[in-house]
Amino acid sequence: MSLFIVKEAERCLQCKKPMCMEGCPAHTNIPQVVQAFKENRLLEAGETLFENNPLSLVCSIVCDHEAQCTGHCVLGKKGSPIIFYEIERFISDSYLDRLKKKGVAENNGKQVAVIGAGPSGMTVAIILAKHGYNVTIFYDNDKIGGMLQYGIPDFRLNKQILERYKNVMQQMGIRFRPNTAIGESITIENLKRDGYASIFVGTGVWRPKMLGIEGETLANVHYGISYLGNPSVYQLGNNVAIIGMGNVAMDVARTALRHGSEHVTLYARSKRIAASENEVEFTRLDGAEFVFGRAIEKITQSGPVFRVAKFDENDNVTGYEEELEQVEADSVIIAVSQAPKNKLILTTEGLEGNDRGLLVIDENCMTTCEGVFSAGDVVHGSNTVVAAIHEAKKAAAGMMKYMEG
Ligand SMILES: Cc1cc2nc3c(=O)[nH]c(=O)nc-3n(C[C@H](O)[C@H](O)[C@H](O)COP(=O)(O)OP(=O)(O)OC[C@H]3O[C@@H](n4cnc5c(N)ncnc54)[C@H](O)[C@@H]3O)c2cc1C
């Protein structure tokens, strides 16, 4: 952390119509936070951030700032935009452990179950606990954070932050049931039986999408999302081929390079990269290579086999070469998106998903099952942390309206 944040705060123009705020999916009141920070009112700045976005510390680290706050700063039109996320990070980091029970309403005796401890579940739990509800979070892993814990690599997000969140949440009265998958032994019906007045489902998308090709079950093939959960248990070898060029593929490549693989290559069918510019640049800087115009046909013990695309002058794929290309690789990692698991839909009467298995919700974020609400990736598909938080705030409001009504 450098003192340049003080200079950054001084540069803020305090715009009447702050574009930075519009660019932030959580609509953080950036001018107000910067002003409080400049005037040494750090707790006030921290409270403003936390009330609007309980995971502001996480967002200050993992959001795509160039596309959001920083990218919308008017100063960026002719010069350097304000690096607000570093100011936000400093304030949120300093504020988080001082939160404690501050601002928690008197207990109202109502019980709420939150299924999933990712950004959406954490947000709902914090908001409802602050309003006096007894919140229990159920999650099928041993640590909280969801994809923050098991997807985003350590070198991008220090996992100690999530432990600090857990402490704060415990102090707010939130109870935790780790290693408890709902939809296996315990069902949503059981939760209703045991008196939970409302239930939130924030279970995300944890089922890797399969390619449906020959060789996908071989020992040298893995799924990106499974690999990121615990990279140190994999022996990938020196040459790694990654199928896909989305954000998850970038994290897989950078992690593999940090775990000793020397040649890591990402393959895409077209010339389009789905990942954000920043992630691509960091991946390049880490030493990964990018190969375009390769459509995966099958995987053998020697590596992936591709059809090689032909392009027109606009870089559109027009067809494929006749001969297949066998690429030598010790391991192949498939990173072509995720879908939700279907445990909850299969075990809960009336809970409906769409054709992609994503939960259907109404304008109050209530699912097709009375009293059961949802938000985050399990509703919208793979998205971002800040989007999950924004939607979870709406769900928490919907749940309170339901329970009070
Ligand atoms: C590798 C990777 C990198 C990413 N990088 C970024 C990034 O840099 N910036 C960004 O903004 N976004 C990033 N994302 C996306 C972001 O992490 C997700 O959009 C966000 O975590 C979604 O939050 P969520 O609460 O909906 O679900 P999740 O974070 O997926 O959390 C789901 C929770 O539900 C639990 N669960 C699932 N099923 C059950 C069940 N049946 N019973 C009990 N518990 C269950 C899980 O254990 C978990 O705790 C990344 C995603 C991945 C995969």
The ligand as a Gaussian input file, in Angstrom:
#p B3LYP/6-31G(d) Opt

LIG

0 1
 C      -11.787000     -19.021000     -11.304000
 C      -12.749000     -17.877000     -11.108000
 C      -12.245000     -16.587000     -11.039000
 C      -13.105000     -15.523000     -10.872000
 N      -12.584000     -14.267000     -10.797000
 C      -13.399000     -13.228000     -10.581000
 C      -12.875000     -11.909000     -10.425000
 O      -11.664000     -11.690000     -10.489000
 N      -13.760000     -10.891000     -10.225000
 C      -15.089000     -11.099000     -10.121000
 O      -15.832000     -10.134000      -9.897000
 N      -15.625000     -12.324000     -10.278000
 C      -14.809000     -13.391000     -10.488000
 N      -15.339000     -14.643000     -10.616000
 C      -16.806000     -14.819000     -10.525000
 C      -17.280000     -14.771000      -9.076000
 O      -16.413000     -15.504000      -8.234000
 C      -18.705000     -15.308000      -8.968000
 O      -19.527000     -14.571000      -9.864000
 C      -19.262000     -15.157000      -7.547000
 O      -18.448000     -15.837000      -6.616000
 C      -20.694000     -15.711000      -7.468000
 O      -21.123000     -15.664000      -6.153000
 P      -22.296000     -16.633000      -5.635000
 O      -22.515000     -16.285000      -4.206000
 O      -23.447000     -16.546000      -6.555000
 O      -21.756000     -18.118000      -5.774000
 P      -20.411000     -18.850000      -5.354000
 O      -19.304000     -17.911000      -5.095000
 O      -20.215000     -19.878000      -6.379000
 O      -20.776000     -19.546000      -3.961000
 C      -21.666000     -20.627000      -3.895000
 C      -21.673000     -21.207000      -2.488000
 O      -22.687000     -22.208000      -2.419000
 C      -22.161000     -23.400000      -1.830000
 N      -22.985000     -24.504000      -2.321000
 C      -23.196000     -24.917000      -3.589000
 N      -24.115000     -25.900000      -3.634000
 C      -24.515000     -26.101000      -2.356000
 C      -25.458000     -26.965000      -1.726000
 N      -26.220000     -27.817000      -2.429000
 N      -25.599000     -26.928000      -0.383000
 C      -24.855000     -26.067000       0.369000
 N      -23.961000     -25.212000      -0.178000
 C      -23.799000     -25.236000      -1.519000
 C      -20.693000     -23.377000      -2.251000
 O      -19.905000     -24.167000      -1.381000
 C      -20.391000     -21.886000      -2.062000
 O      -20.148000     -21.604000      -0.709000
 C      -14.505000     -15.743000     -10.780000
 C      -15.002000     -17.030000     -10.859000
 C      -14.150000     -18.092000     -11.022000
 C      -14.712000     -19.484000     -11.119000

